[in-house]
Each structure stands twice: as C-alpha cells, then as structure tokens.
Amino acid sequence: MEQQEDLPNASVRQTLEKVLGRSDYTLELACAKGNNYLGIVWRIRVPPEQSLVLKLPPQNAVRRKQFFARPCFKREALAYEQFLPLANRFQTERKLEEAQQFRHYAHHLATRQDEPNECIVLEDLCRAGYQMHDRFAELTPAHVSLVMSAYAKLHAVSLAMKQRQPQQLLPFQQMLDIFEQRRSDEGLAAYFEQLKQSALDALCPQTDCSYIERLREYFGRGSYFSMLTSLLSGSNCEPFAVVCHGVSWNNNFLYRCQPGSEEPAEVCLIDWQLMRYASPVTDVAYFLFSCTTRDFRRQHYESMLELYYEALRQQLIRLGERPDVVFPLSAFKQQLHEKGAVGLLLAMMVLPIVTIRSEDAPDLQAISDLVEGGAATNLRKVGFLGDGNELLYKQRMRGVILDCIDYNYI
C-alpha cells in the first residue's frame, strides 16, 4: 500500500488538472515493487479510456537525500524539456523523415522542478502497446537489435550536432555526471567499494584462478568511484563523446510487437534520470552486460556491436556527415577497448537489482534510514542480495567478469 507521502501533493494535483482539463481522474501505481528505485510512478486514469503517467521523486527527506532524488529528477526534466526537443528540431532541420529520426521516447506533457512539487507528466506508452520485458526471461536478438539501433540514432545526433551546431550542445557537454556529484559521499563510496568483493565472490576458486587474479589486479588500480567516474567522463574521450541515455537496465526499455507477432518491432527508452555526456560505449556496454547473458553474448556480442556501428554510420550519413571523419570504425573499437570496463562496473551495481524478485525487493525507506544512520552497508545488509537471488546474481556476474576479461576490457 502506498504511503501518503508518495501521493501527489495538492500543488501537483493542480498541475495534473490543468493538463487534463478535469479533476475526475484516479491514481494507480504503475510500477511493481522492485521495478523502479529513484522515484514513484503513477498511472493517471481518466474516464472513459484515457491514461497518462506521472513521475514523482520521493517526498521523504532521508530517502530523497540517500537516493539523490532531486539531482536525478532535474536531470530527467532537462532531458524532456531541453535535450529531446533539441534533438527533434535538429533532425527535422537536417530533413530526416520522421521514421528515420530518434523518436524512441514518451511524449512529454508537463514538467515542474520547484521543490517539493517536482513532477513529470508523460504519455502512457502502455496504451500504445508498449510493454516492459520480463527481466527474468532472456532478451532475444530482436530485442537487443532494436536497442542497438535506437542508441545508434541517439548518439548520431550528438556527433552530428558537434559538427553543425556545437553551441547548442554545449550545455549538455558541461553536465556534471550524477556520480561525479556524489564523489564526496563517504557512505555511498563505502557501499560501492564492497561491490568489488561481491564480484570476486561470484568467481569459482577451483576453475577461475586466472580471472580472480586479473580482477584483483584491476580492482587494485583505484577506488570503485574513481574508476567509474573516469570511465564515465566525456572529457577524456573527445571528439567522440555523446549525450547518453544513461540508465541502460532492462526496466528502462519498453517494447511493442506488431499485431499477431510475439517478436518486438519497436522500442522506447524511458527514465532519463542519469542522462550523461560520455562515450557512446557507455550506453552500449551497460546494456549488453547488464541485460544479456553470457550465452547470448557468446552467440551475438560481435554481431550486435557491428549492428550498432552500421546503424550509427547510416544515421550520420542521413544527417549529412562523413562517418569516417566523425566517428570511424577504428575509433569505435578504440572506445570499446578504453571504456568497455564500464560494462563491468555498472553491472556490479545493477545486477543485484536485476536478479531480485519483486516480492524480495528491499524497503527503500529502510535502506535510506540505515545509511543515514551511518551503518556500514553491503549488498546483503541492504537486502539486494539474499537466498532468493544469490545464485542467479553470481551466475550473471561471473559471466560479465569472464567476458570483460576475455575481451581485454580490464
């Protein structure tokens, strides 16, 4: 049952009524427990058959602080208010047909950033037939291909805009990454640091000796925070950095199938709370290592990378650019070599969440209170790792480690 403070306040309700032009709506939670962590998502039902989505940051002060709610919310508002409209205008100016544009996101109806009335009102993509893929069912090559193509179109916008309208992109190039903003958070740093041991524990001492040694050596190069923020930095991978989606785990993609088919034909990206300016490899590696299995990658990893680059190349040509100048294949391969380890570090963070069942998901308020009280935390103490998901977490984590080492990313 929702807490009173998770409901929209009176001021937010006024915004809703202004958008809807009426007040006879009902609210229902749009996300099951464990499907969303940085905010509260409501479905707004309007008779007879209309519905919208309302996103709110948590109202509890401790939870807002520990989950960095306001900076994340402001980042998502920036995406909907400024970046996505800018990308839309740029593609239209370059005379791209609508079907060829990056339009893989929900239509935005209203945003407020005044504290504590922050809210984002979006179209309900589920009404258009989009659905979240069950994260405990493997993605098919069709799912992954759609994401690779969408990311290629998104990233091509930045690369072309840097050539044609560099001043327009400047505010997004200057974004300070959310994790960089939290660098001084000692509690979070301690939590992140223990992720190293959880990753090492996923390896088998009898069969993985060389991998354990290689991973220990990698982890010894610096703190988790310092390694992650370096990999996420856009300034050290110019001129190839782009505006990235930022949160590439399973629940931030909605797929739509063609009528009569079970294979997905379209994808939309949701949740722009960690939008960042970074290497395009950030989105690609985050997705491939957090959302696919080792078996999938054994069969399809190289072909998915090839698909991504070919889609990017074609999109750059449509935008009037020369791919061999703006982002040649050799540069993409170099970015994979230099930044591919981001897939490992982000998987270390997200796989405990990906592998936990909704009924086992921890209470976020309890986690916030624990950290606020100065308690030392690890995956078990906060409830992201337990009997229900430990086996699956270790299996998935081990696959990521082995692949990242085999690909020479670490």
C-alpha positions as CSV (number, residue, x, y, z in Angstrom):
1,M,0.0,0.0,0.0
2,E,1.4,3.4,-0.9
3,Q,2.4,5.8,1.8
4,Q,0.6,9.1,2.0
5,E,3.8,11.0,1.1
6,D,4.2,9.0,-2.1
7,L,0.9,10.5,-3.4
8,P,1.0,13.7,-5.5
9,N,0.5,16.8,-3.3
10,A,-2.1,19.5,-3.8
11,S,0.1,21.6,-6.0
12,V,1.0,18.7,-8.2
13,R,-2.7,17.8,-8.4
14,Q,-3.4,21.3,-9.7
15,T,-0.8,20.8,-12.4
16,L,-2.5,17.5,-13.4
17,E,-5.9,19.1,-13.5
18,K,-4.5,21.8,-15.8
19,V,-3.0,19.3,-18.1
20,L,-6.2,17.1,-18.1
21,G,-8.7,20.0,-18.1
22,R,-10.6,18.0,-15.5
23,S,-10.4,16.6,-12.0
24,D,-12.2,13.2,-12.2
25,Y,-9.2,11.0,-12.5
26,T,-7.9,8.1,-10.4
27,L,-4.4,7.0,-9.5
28,E,-2.8,3.6,-9.5
29,L,0.8,2.7,-9.0
30,A,2.3,2.0,-12.4
31,C,5.4,0.0,-11.2
32,A,5.6,-3.1,-9.1
33,K,7.9,-3.2,-6.2
34,G,11.5,-3.7,-7.4
35,N,10.8,-2.2,-10.9
36,N,11.7,1.4,-10.0
37,Y,14.1,2.8,-7.5
38,L,14.6,6.6,-7.9
39,G,11.0,7.7,-7.8
40,I,7.3,6.9,-7.7
41,V,5.4,6.3,-11.0
42,W,1.7,6.6,-11.1
43,R,-0.8,5.9,-13.9
44,I,-3.5,8.5,-14.2
45,R,-6.8,7.0,-15.3
46,V,-9.2,9.5,-16.9
47,P,-12.6,8.2,-18.0
48,P,-13.6,6.8,-20.3
49,E,-10.3,5.4,-21.6
50,Q,-7.5,8.0,-21.4
51,S,-4.4,7.5,-19.2
52,L,-1.2,9.3,-18.6
53,V,2.0,8.6,-16.5
54,L,3.0,10.8,-13.6
55,K,6.6,10.6,-12.2
56,L,7.4,12.0,-8.8
57,P,10.5,11.9,-6.7
58,P,10.1,10.5,-3.2
59,Q,9.0,13.1,-0.7
60,N,10.6,11.7,2.4
61,A,13.7,13.9,3.2
62,V,16.0,11.0,4.1
63,R,15.1,8.9,1.1
64,R,15.5,12.0,-1.2
65,K,18.9,12.5,0.2
66,Q,20.2,8.9,0.0
67,F,18.8,8.3,-3.4
68,F,19.9,11.7,-4.7
69,A,16.4,12.3,-5.8
70,R,16.3,16.0,-6.7
71,P,19.5,16.0,-8.9
72,C,18.3,12.9,-10.7
73,F,14.9,14.4,-11.2
74,K,16.3,17.6,-12.5
75,R,18.4,15.7,-15.0
76,E,15.4,13.9,-16.3
77,A,13.5,17.2,-16.6
78,L,16.4,18.6,-18.5
79,A,16.1,15.7,-21.0
80,Y,12.4,16.2,-21.6
81,E,12.4,19.9,-21.5
82,Q,15.5,20.7,-23.5
83,F,17.6,17.8,-24.9
84,L,15.0,15.7,-26.6
85,P,13.2,18.7,-28.2
86,L,16.6,20.0,-29.3
87,A,17.4,16.6,-30.9
88,N,14.0,16.6,-32.5
89,R,14.5,20.1,-34.1
90,F,18.0,19.2,-35.3
91,Q,16.9,16.1,-37.0
92,T,13.9,17.9,-38.6
93,E,16.3,20.7,-39.8
94,R,18.5,18.1,-41.3
95,K,15.4,16.9,-43.3
96,L,15.3,13.4,-41.8
97,E,12.0,11.6,-42.3
98,E,10.2,11.1,-39.0
99,A,10.6,7.3,-39.3
100,Q,14.3,7.7,-39.5
101,Q,14.7,10.0,-36.5
102,F,15.5,9.2,-32.9
103,R,12.0,9.4,-31.5
104,H,12.2,6.5,-29.1
105,Y,10.8,8.2,-26.0
106,A,7.5,9.1,-24.5
107,H,5.8,12.4,-25.4
108,H,6.1,14.9,-22.6
109,L,3.1,16.9,-21.5
110,A,4.3,18.9,-18.4
111,T,7.2,19.3,-16.0
112,R,7.7,21.1,-12.7
113,Q,11.1,21.5,-11.0
114,D,10.1,23.6,-8.0
115,E,10.7,21.8,-4.8
116,P,8.8,19.9,-3.4
117,N,6.4,19.9,-6.3
118,E,8.6,18.2,-8.9
119,C,6.7,16.1,-11.4
120,I,6.8,14.9,-14.9
121,V,3.7,14.1,-16.9
122,L,4.1,11.8,-19.9
123,E,2.1,9.8,-22.4
124,D,1.2,6.3,-21.2
125,L,3.2,4.2,-23.7
126,C,1.4,1.1,-22.5
127,R,-1.8,2.5,-24.1
128,A,0.1,2.4,-27.4
129,G,1.0,-1.3,-26.9
130,Y,4.5,-0.9,-25.3
131,Q,5.3,-3.3,-22.5
132,M,8.3,-4.0,-20.3
133,H,10.1,-7.2,-21.0
134,D,10.2,-9.7,-18.1
135,R,13.8,-9.3,-16.8
136,F,13.9,-13.0,-15.8
137,A,13.2,-14.0,-19.5
138,E,16.1,-13.7,-21.9
139,L,16.1,-11.0,-24.4
140,T,16.0,-12.2,-28.0
141,P,18.3,-10.9,-30.7
142,A,15.3,-8.9,-32.0
143,H,15.0,-7.0,-28.6
144,V,18.7,-6.3,-28.5
145,S,18.9,-5.2,-32.1
146,L,16.1,-2.6,-31.5
147,V,18.1,-1.1,-28.6
148,M,21.3,-1.1,-30.6
149,S,19.6,0.8,-33.4
150,A,17.9,3.2,-31.1
151,Y,21.2,4.0,-29.3
152,A,22.9,4.5,-32.7
153,K,20.3,7.1,-33.7
154,L,20.5,8.8,-30.3
155,H,24.3,9.0,-30.4
156,A,24.4,10.1,-34.0
157,V,22.5,13.3,-33.0
158,S,25.3,14.4,-30.7
159,L,28.1,13.6,-33.1
160,A,26.4,15.5,-36.0
161,M,25.4,18.4,-33.8
162,K,29.0,18.9,-32.7
163,Q,29.8,19.4,-36.3
164,R,26.8,21.6,-37.2
165,Q,25.6,23.4,-34.1
166,P,28.3,23.0,-31.4
167,Q,26.9,25.8,-29.2
168,Q,23.5,24.1,-29.0
169,L,25.1,21.0,-27.5
170,L,27.4,22.9,-25.1
171,P,25.0,22.9,-22.0
172,F,24.9,19.1,-22.2
173,Q,28.6,18.7,-22.7
174,Q,29.0,20.7,-19.4
175,M,26.7,18.4,-17.4
176,L,28.5,17.1,-14.3
177,D,27.8,13.4,-14.1
178,I,25.5,12.3,-11.3
179,F,28.2,10.0,-9.9
180,E,30.7,12.8,-10.0
181,Q,28.3,14.9,-8.0
182,R,28.3,12.2,-5.3
183,R,32.1,11.7,-5.1
184,S,32.3,13.1,-1.6
185,D,29.6,10.8,-0.2
186,E,31.5,8.6,2.1
187,G,28.6,6.2,2.8
188,L,28.0,5.6,-0.9
189,A,31.7,5.2,-1.6
190,A,31.9,2.5,1.1
191,Y,28.9,0.7,-0.3
192,F,30.4,0.8,-3.8
193,E,33.8,-0.4,-2.6
194,Q,32.3,-3.6,-1.2
195,L,30.8,-4.3,-4.6
196,K,34.3,-5.4,-5.5
197,Q,34.2,-8.3,-3.0
198,S,30.7,-9.3,-4.1
199,A,32.0,-9.5,-7.7
200,L,35.1,-11.6,-6.7
201,D,32.8,-13.9,-4.7
202,A,31.0,-14.7,-7.9
203,L,34.1,-16.4,-9.3
204,C,34.9,-20.1,-8.6
205,P,38.3,-20.5,-6.9
206,Q,38.7,-24.0,-8.4
207,T,38.2,-23.0,-12.1
208,D,38.6,-19.2,-12.3
209,C,42.1,-18.7,-10.7
210,S,43.5,-16.6,-13.6
211,Y,40.3,-14.5,-13.7
212,I,40.4,-13.9,-10.0
213,E,44.0,-12.7,-10.2
214,R,43.2,-10.4,-13.2
215,L,40.1,-9.0,-11.4
216,R,42.0,-8.4,-8.2
217,E,44.7,-6.6,-10.2
218,Y,42.1,-4.4,-11.9
219,F,40.3,-3.5,-8.6
220,G,43.7,-2.6,-7.1
221,R,44.1,0.3,-9.5
222,G,41.8,2.6,-7.6
223,S,38.6,3.0,-5.7
224,Y,35.3,2.0,-7.4
225,F,34.3,5.6,-7.5
226,S,37.5,6.9,-9.1
227,M,37.5,4.1,-11.8
228,L,33.8,4.6,-12.6
229,T,33.9,8.4,-12.9
230,S,37.0,8.2,-15.1
231,L,35.1,5.8,-17.4
232,L,32.0,8.0,-17.4
233,S,33.9,11.2,-18.2
234,G,33.2,12.7,-21.6
235,S,36.2,15.0,-21.5
236,N,38.7,12.2,-21.9
237,C,37.1,10.6,-25.0
238,E,36.6,13.6,-27.2
239,P,35.8,14.2,-30.0
240,F,33.6,11.1,-29.7
241,A,31.6,11.8,-26.5
242,V,27.8,12.0,-26.9
243,V,24.7,12.6,-24.8
244,C,23.9,9.2,-23.4
245,H,20.6,7.7,-22.2
246,G,22.4,6.8,-19.0
247,V,20.3,4.1,-17.3
248,S,20.5,1.1,-19.6
249,W,19.0,-1.7,-17.5
250,N,16.1,-3.9,-18.6
251,N,13.2,-1.9,-17.0
252,N,14.1,1.3,-18.9
253,F,13.1,-0.2,-22.2
254,L,9.5,-0.7,-23.4
255,Y,8.9,-2.9,-26.5
256,R,6.0,-3.0,-28.9
257,C,5.2,-6.1,-31.1
258,Q,3.4,-6.0,-34.4
259,P,-0.2,-7.3,-34.2
260,G,-0.2,-11.1,-34.4
261,S,3.5,-11.4,-33.6
262,E,5.5,-12.0,-30.4
263,E,8.7,-10.5,-31.8
264,P,9.2,-6.9,-30.9
265,A,9.2,-4.3,-33.7
266,E,9.7,-1.0,-31.8
267,V,11.4,0.2,-28.6
268,C,11.1,3.2,-26.4
269,L,13.6,4.4,-23.9
270,I,12.3,5.6,-20.5
271,D,14.0,7.0,-17.4
272,W,16.5,9.8,-18.3
273,Q,17.5,10.5,-14.7
274,L,21.2,9.7,-15.3
275,M,21.5,11.3,-18.8
276,R,25.2,12.0,-19.2
277,Y,27.8,13.2,-21.6
278,A,30.1,10.3,-22.1
279,S,31.5,7.8,-24.6
280,P,28.8,6.1,-26.7
281,V,30.2,2.8,-25.4
282,T,28.7,3.7,-22.0
283,D,25.2,3.0,-23.1
284,V,26.1,0.1,-25.3
285,A,28.3,-1.8,-22.7
286,Y,25.9,-1.0,-19.9
287,F,23.0,-2.6,-21.8
288,L,24.9,-5.6,-23.2
289,F,26.5,-6.6,-19.9
290,S,23.5,-5.8,-17.6
291,C,20.7,-7.1,-19.8
292,T,22.0,-10.1,-21.7
293,T,23.6,-13.3,-20.6
294,R,27.0,-14.8,-21.2
295,D,25.3,-17.4,-23.5
296,F,23.7,-14.6,-25.5
297,R,26.9,-12.7,-25.8
298,R,28.8,-15.8,-26.9
299,Q,26.5,-16.0,-29.9
300,H,25.6,-12.4,-30.7
301,Y,28.0,-9.9,-29.0
302,E,30.1,-9.2,-32.1
303,S,27.2,-9.0,-34.4
304,M,25.3,-6.6,-32.1
305,L,28.3,-4.3,-32.0
306,E,28.5,-4.5,-35.8
307,L,24.8,-3.7,-36.0
308,Y,25.2,-0.7,-33.7
309,Y,28.1,0.8,-35.6
310,E,26.4,0.2,-39.0
311,A,23.2,1.9,-37.8
312,L,25.3,4.8,-36.4
313,R,27.2,5.1,-39.7
314,Q,24.0,5.2,-41.8
315,Q,22.4,7.7,-39.4
316,L,25.4,10.0,-39.7
317,I,25.2,9.8,-43.5
318,R,21.5,10.8,-43.3
319,L,22.4,13.7,-41.1
320,G,24.9,14.9,-43.7
321,E,28.1,13.8,-42.0
322,R,31.0,11.6,-43.0
323,P,31.3,8.7,-40.6
324,D,34.9,8.0,-41.5
325,V,35.7,11.5,-40.2
326,V,33.2,12.0,-37.4
327,F,33.4,8.5,-35.8
328,P,35.4,6.0,-37.8
329,L,35.2,2.3,-37.0
330,S,38.7,2.3,-35.7
331,A,37.7,5.0,-33.1
332,F,34.7,2.9,-32.1
333,K,36.9,-0.1,-31.5
334,Q,39.3,2.1,-29.5
335,Q,36.5,3.4,-27.4
336,L,35.4,-0.2,-26.7
337,H,39.0,-1.0,-25.6
338,E,39.3,2.0,-23.4
339,K,35.8,2.3,-22.0
340,G,34.4,-1.3,-22.1
341,A,35.2,-1.8,-18.5
342,V,32.2,0.5,-17.7
343,G,30.0,-2.5,-18.5
344,L,31.6,-4.4,-15.6
345,L,31.4,-1.6,-13.1
346,L,27.8,-0.8,-13.9
347,A,26.8,-4.4,-13.9
348,M,28.3,-4.8,-10.4
349,M,25.9,-2.0,-9.3
350,V,22.8,-3.1,-11.2
351,L,22.8,-7.0,-11.4
352,P,21.8,-7.4,-7.7
353,I,18.7,-5.3,-8.6
354,V,18.1,-7.1,-12.0
355,T,18.2,-10.5,-10.3
356,I,15.9,-9.8,-7.3
357,R,12.3,-10.8,-7.5
358,S,9.7,-8.1,-6.8
359,E,8.5,-9.9,-3.6
360,D,12.0,-9.9,-2.3
361,A,12.9,-6.3,-3.2
362,P,14.1,-4.3,-0.1
363,D,12.3,-1.5,1.5
364,L,13.9,1.7,0.1
365,Q,13.0,3.8,3.2
366,A,14.7,1.2,5.5
367,I,17.8,1.4,3.3
368,S,17.8,5.1,3.5
369,D,17.4,5.2,7.2
370,L,20.2,2.6,7.6
371,V,22.7,4.6,5.5
372,E,21.6,7.9,7.1
373,G,22.4,6.4,10.5
374,G,26.0,5.7,9.4
375,A,25.6,1.9,9.3
376,A,28.2,0.1,7.2
377,T,26.2,-1.4,4.3
378,N,26.8,-4.2,1.7
379,L,24.5,-6.0,-0.7
380,R,23.2,-8.4,2.0
381,K,22.6,-5.7,4.6
382,V,20.6,-3.5,2.3
383,G,18.6,-6.5,1.0
384,F,19.7,-6.6,-2.6
385,L,21.4,-10.0,-2.2
386,G,19.9,-12.9,-0.4
387,D,18.8,-16.5,-0.8
388,G,16.3,-15.7,-3.5
389,N,18.8,-14.2,-6.0
390,E,22.3,-15.1,-4.9
391,L,22.7,-18.0,-7.3
392,L,21.4,-16.0,-10.3
393,Y,23.4,-12.9,-9.4
394,K,26.6,-15.0,-9.2
395,Q,25.9,-16.7,-12.5
396,R,25.3,-13.4,-14.3
397,M,28.1,-11.6,-12.5
398,R,30.6,-14.3,-13.3
399,G,29.6,-14.2,-17.0
400,V,30.2,-10.4,-17.1
401,I,33.6,-10.7,-15.4
402,L,34.8,-13.6,-17.7
403,D,33.6,-11.7,-20.8
404,C,35.2,-8.4,-19.8
405,I,38.5,-10.1,-19.2
406,D,38.3,-12.2,-22.4
407,Y,37.6,-9.0,-24.4
408,N,40.6,-7.4,-22.7
409,Y,38.4,-4.6,-21.3
410,I,40.1,-4.9,-17.9
